Amino acid sequence: MSSIAVKKLNVGNRPMQTYVYLVSTYINQGVKRIILHGRGENISRAVDLYNLINHRLGGLVRLAGVDIGTEEFNGRHTRYIELKLEILL
């Protein structure tokens, strides 16, 4: 099993279970940090995803940091949030 330092997961409109599956796959691959990136209307979905992951994986995941701001996307300034998760394995 190779150890990958960081994976970024862009949270969109897919079902939440898809993102939970991706996070568990990343953990099984040895990823040590996962960044949940939510943009615009998906900011609340990124936070909901963190809460779901934290509820299911409890002691395996720790919130290491939160970044908020704006970025240019499709020629417009858009709000975003990045939730940085640390895997405690």
C-alpha positions in Angstrom: 0.0 0.0 0.0 1.6 3.3 -1.1 1.2 6.4 1.1 -0.2 9.4 -0.7 0.2 12.7 1.2 -2.9 14.8 0.1 -6.0 14.2 -2.0 -8.4 17.0 -2.9 -12.1 16.1 -3.2 -14.4 18.6 -5.0 -17.8 18.3 -3.5 -20.6 18.8 -6.1 -24.1 17.5 -6.6 -23.4 13.7 -6.5 -25.1 11.7 -3.8 -23.4 12.0 -0.4 -22.7 8.3 -0.3 -20.5 8.6 -3.3 -18.2 11.0 -1.5 -18.2 8.9 1.6 -17.1 6.0 -0.5 -14.3 8.0 -2.1 -13.1 9.2 1.3 -13.0 5.6 2.6 -11.2 4.5 -0.6 -8.6 7.3 -0.1 -8.1 6.1 3.5 -7.6 2.5 2.4 -5.0 3.8 -0.2 -3.0 5.4 2.7 -3.8 9.0 2.1 -2.9 11.1 5.2 -4.8 14.3 4.4 -8.0 14.9 2.5 -9.2 18.3 1.5 -13.0 18.7 1.0 -13.5 21.6 -1.4 -17.0 23.1 -1.7 -17.7 26.0 -4.1 -20.8 28.3 -4.2 -24.0 26.5 -3.3 -22.0 23.3 -2.5 -20.3 24.9 0.6 -23.0 23.5 2.8 -22.7 20.1 1.2 -19.0 20.1 2.0 -19.8 20.8 5.6 -22.5 18.2 5.7 -20.1 15.7 4.2 -17.5 16.4 6.9 -20.2 15.9 9.6 -21.2 12.6 8.0 -17.6 11.4 7.7 -16.9 12.5 11.3 -20.0 10.6 12.5 -19.2 7.4 10.7 -15.4 7.4 11.1 -15.2 9.3 14.4 -11.8 8.6 15.8 -10.0 8.1 12.5 -10.5 11.6 11.2 -9.6 15.0 12.7 -10.4 18.5 11.3 -6.9 20.0 10.8 -8.0 23.3 9.3 -10.6 25.4 7.5 -10.0 27.9 4.7 -12.6 30.2 3.3 -12.4 32.8 0.5 -13.2 33.6 -3.1 -11.7 32.3 -6.3 -12.2 33.0 -9.9 -14.3 30.3 -11.6 -15.8 30.5 -15.1 -14.9 34.2 -15.2 -16.7 35.0 -11.9 -15.6 35.4 -8.3 -17.1 32.5 -6.3 -17.0 31.7 -2.6 -15.4 28.5 -1.4 -14.6 26.5 1.7 -11.8 23.9 2.2 -12.0 21.5 5.1 -8.7 19.9 5.7 -9.0 16.4 7.2 -6.2 14.5 8.9 -6.3 10.7 8.9 -5.2 9.3 12.3 -3.9 5.9 11.3 
